[in-house]
Amino acid sequence: MRDLGSLDRATKGIDALYFTYPIRLGLMDATANVVQAAEENEVRAIMNMSQISARRESAGNAARRHRVAERVLDRSPVAVTHLRPTFFAEWPITMWDGTGTLRFPFADGRHVPIAASDQARVIAAIPEDPRSGHVINI
């Protein structure tokens, strides 16, 4: 996604795209390139995988970067829906210690994980009715 030429070719003739980027450096470049390619190729909708914690005051750098990426996408002429999931239901299994208890470093915090298959159904329905600036906390 950091290669505009590749994105240009990938977005030719499509109506909608699903944008997700790993939690590492490069999100801003990738976001700008996705916006540029989508605009130039008249893509109607972008579904952006963000983070539930994407807020200006978030303690984590990744969450703050996702918030800025959301604002960049919002400034594009393409209808953008931001998806802000909690943990995927499949992830905690990798942390299970076999005792019947899942232990996380969140003190009294609570999360309701969503199954990837349920999330896929939500994402697949968005291009049918794209809305600019729409945020879905899932």
C-alpha positions in Angstrom: 0.0 0.0 0.0 3.0 2.2 0.1 3.5 1.9 -3.6 1.1 4.2 -5.4 1.6 2.6 -8.8 0.4 -0.8 -7.4 -2.5 0.8 -5.7 -3.5 2.6 -8.9 -3.6 -0.7 -10.8 -5.4 -2.5 -7.9 -8.2 0.2 -7.7 -9.0 0.5 -11.4 -12.6 -0.5 -12.1 -13.6 -1.3 -8.5 -16.5 0.2 -6.6 -15.2 -0.2 -3.0 -12.1 -1.2 -1.1 -11.3 -2.5 2.4 -8.3 -0.8 3.9 -6.4 -2.3 6.7 -2.8 -1.7 7.7 -0.6 -3.5 10.3 0.3 -1.8 13.6 3.7 -0.5 12.5 5.2 2.6 10.9 3.9 3.5 7.4 0.2 4.0 8.1 0.2 7.7 7.1 1.9 7.0 3.7 -0.4 4.1 3.1 -3.5 6.1 4.0 -2.5 9.0 1.7 -1.8 6.6 -1.2 -5.1 4.8 -0.7 -7.0 8.1 -0.8 -5.1 9.2 -3.9 -5.7 6.0 -5.8 -9.3 5.8 -4.8 -10.0 9.3 -5.9 -8.2 9.0 -9.2 -10.0 5.7 -10.0 -13.5 6.9 -8.8 -13.9 4.3 -6.1 -17.2 4.9 -4.4 -16.5 3.6 -0.9 -13.6 2.8 1.5 -14.1 0.6 4.6 -11.2 1.5 6.9 -10.2 -1.0 9.7 -9.2 1.3 12.5 -9.1 0.7 16.3 -11.7 1.0 19.0 -9.2 3.2 20.9 -8.6 5.6 17.9 -8.9 8.9 19.9 -6.8 12.0 20.2 -6.2 11.4 23.9 -5.3 7.7 23.6 -2.2 6.7 25.4 -1.0 4.5 22.6 0.9 5.8 19.6 -0.9 3.3 17.3 -4.3 4.4 18.4 -3.4 8.1 17.8 -2.0 7.3 14.4 -5.2 5.5 13.5 -7.2 8.6 14.5 -5.1 10.8 12.3 -5.5 8.3 9.4 -9.3 8.5 9.9 -9.2 12.3 9.6 -7.1 12.0 6.4 -9.6 9.5 4.9 -12.5 11.8 6.0 -11.1 14.6 3.9 -11.2 12.5 0.7 -14.1 12.8 -1.7 -14.8 9.0 -1.3 -17.4 7.8 1.2 -15.5 6.3 4.1 -16.7 4.1 6.9 -14.4 3.5 9.8 -14.6 0.2 11.6 -13.4 0.2 15.2 -13.4 -3.4 16.5 -12.5 -4.6 19.9 -10.4 -7.8 20.1 -11.4 -10.4 17.5 -12.9 -13.4 19.3 -10.3 -15.7 17.8 -7.3 -13.8 19.3 -7.7 -14.7 23.1 -7.4 -18.4 22.3 -3.7 -17.8 21.7 -3.4 -16.4 25.3 -5.3 -19.1 27.1 -3.2 -20.8 29.7 -5.3 -24.0 30.0 -6.8 -23.2 33.4 -10.2 -22.0 32.2 -9.2 -18.4 32.7 -8.0 -15.9 30.1 -5.7 -13.4 31.8 -5.2 -9.9 30.3 -3.2 -6.9 31.5 -6.3 -4.6 31.7 -7.1 -4.5 35.4 -10.8 -4.1 35.6 -11.3 -3.3 31.9 -13.7 -5.4 29.9 -13.9 -6.2 26.2 -16.5 -7.9 24.2 -14.7 -9.6 21.3 -16.4 -10.0 17.9 -16.0 -13.1 15.7 -14.2 -12.4 12.5 -17.0 -14.0 10.5 -19.5 -11.5 12.1 -17.3 -8.6 11.3 -17.0 -9.8 7.7 -20.8 -9.7 7.3 -20.8 -6.1 8.5 -18.0 -5.1 6.2 -19.6 -6.9 3.2 -22.8 -4.9 3.6 -21.2 -1.4 3.7 -20.7 -0.9 0.0 -24.5 -1.4 -0.6 -25.1 1.9 1.3 -21.8 3.8 1.8 -21.9 6.8 4.1 -19.1 9.3 4.4 -17.7 9.8 7.9 -19.6 6.9 9.4 -18.0 5.1 12.4 -19.0 1.6 13.5 -17.8 0.4 16.8 -17.9 -3.3 16.6 
